[in-house]
Amino acid sequence: MNITTLRRDYKKRQAWGLLASIDLAGCDHEMIQSPKAIKQFIKELIVLLKMQAHGPTRVEKFAEDSLEGYSAFQFIETSSIVIHFDDKAGDRAFIDIFSCCFFNPEAAEKFAKKYFKAKSSRNKILLRY
């Protein structure tokens, strides 16, 4: 769905929010293991999407064995950004952006793919009402 159609549907349906679930595969292994790079990504994503951070970005590595990896969380004034990284099987990233204000999920996907040097990406978009 193109951004013009999405914006029209968002307004027409009086959506309460917009969710973009972005999956990346084949990311740069070192970047998805770097808390500094992850925090910088979130900072730049917030600027790109014209959002406002609320509080600090939280980045932690936890779990065990094949599930161990970094996760990140950032409140935004209109909801949140949540990311989980898998550096064990395919160097993947799973990014969820939810906001009560309209944003461009295609721009978010394009930026995320470029930033983490992913080989592929896909984006599921959901209007919430």
Protein Blocks (a to p, Z undefined) as FASTA:
>chain_A
ZZklmmmmmmmnopabdcdddddehiafklmmcmklmmmmmmmmmmmnopacedjddddd
edehjlgccddddddfklpadddddfkgopaaddddddfbdcdfklmmmmmmmmnopabd
cddddddZZ
